[in-house]
Each structure stands twice: as structure tokens, then as C-alpha cells.
């Protein structure tokens, strides 16, 4: 499922939701990232503090992709998408 993000808080919610959906605790994710659980908690709550490098590592850990595109490139929704 694609999601359009317009602010950093949405990034934090998306990352947290995907981590939880995978049954991964903050401690488990943090260990795989090589950071403390407290640091991961801070980044999930304040994602504006994420560096691009750290964001990409976290996105990959969660099995997500980061895709940038112009709004004109958005796929059109059809009745079958409902």
C-alpha cells in the first residue's frame, strides 16, 4: 500500500505502525540498527531528527521502500481499486 506523506509526524507514525505490524519491538529493531531502544523511541516520536541515511536503513529494516515522485506521476485510481 502506498502512502503519501506530507509531514514528519506521518513518517514517525508509519514507521512505528509498520514495526508493530511485523511484531517487532523497539528493542529488537534498535538492536538490528545498532542503536539504543531509547534512541529509536526518540526517532519514532521526533522523526524530523532522522538523517536520510538513518531513515533509509530503518525503511529497509522494515521492508519498505522510499519512493519520491512528482504529484503528476501518481497512479490514477480506478473503480477496481475500491
C-alpha positions in Angstrom: 0.0 0.0 0.0 1.4 3.4 -1.0 1.1 6.3 1.4 1.6 10.0 0.6 3.5 11.7 3.4 3.3 15.5 3.9 4.9 16.0 7.3 7.5 14.3 9.6 4.9 13.2 12.2 3.3 11.0 9.5 6.8 9.4 8.9 7.0 8.5 12.6 3.5 7.0 12.7 4.2 5.0 9.5 7.5 3.6 10.8 6.0 2.7 14.2 2.9 1.1 12.7 5.0 -1.0 10.3 7.4 -2.1 13.0 4.5 -3.1 15.2 2.7 -4.9 12.3 5.8 -7.0 11.9 5.7 -7.9 15.6 9.0 -6.2 16.2 9.6 -4.4 19.5 11.6 -1.2 19.7 14.3 -3.1 21.5 14.6 -5.6 18.6 14.6 -3.0 15.9 17.1 -0.9 17.8 19.4 -3.8 18.2 19.3 -4.5 14.5 20.0 -0.9 13.8 22.9 -0.7 16.3 21.3 2.0 18.4 19.6 2.1 21.8 15.9 1.5 22.3 15.7 5.0 23.8 17.2 6.5 20.6 14.7 4.6 18.4 11.8 5.8 20.6 13.1 9.3 20.2 13.3 9.0 16.4 9.8 7.5 16.1 8.4 10.3 18.2 10.5 13.0 16.5 11.2 11.7 13.0 12.4 15.2 11.9 15.7 14.3 13.6 16.3 11.3 11.3 19.1 11.7 8.9 18.5 10.5 5.4 21.0 7.7 6.0 19.2 6.5 9.1 15.8 6.8 7.5 16.9 4.6 4.6 18.3 2.0 7.0 15.1 2.0 9.0 12.9 1.8 5.9 14.9 -1.2 4.6 14.8 -2.9 8.0 11.0 -2.7 7.9 10.8 -4.0 4.4 9.6 -0.7 3.0 10.7 1.4 0.0 11.2 5.2 -0.1 9.9 6.5 -3.4 10.0 10.1 -4.5 7.8 11.2 -7.4 6.2 14.2 -8.7 2.5 14.6 -8.0 1.8 14.3 -11.7 3.1 10.8 -11.6 0.6 9.5 -9.1 -1.2 6.4 -10.4 -4.9 7.1 -11.2 -7.4 5.2 -9.0 -10.0 3.1 -10.8 -13.2 1.6 -9.6 -11.4 -1.8 -9.2 -9.1 -0.2 -6.6 -12.0 0.2 -4.2 
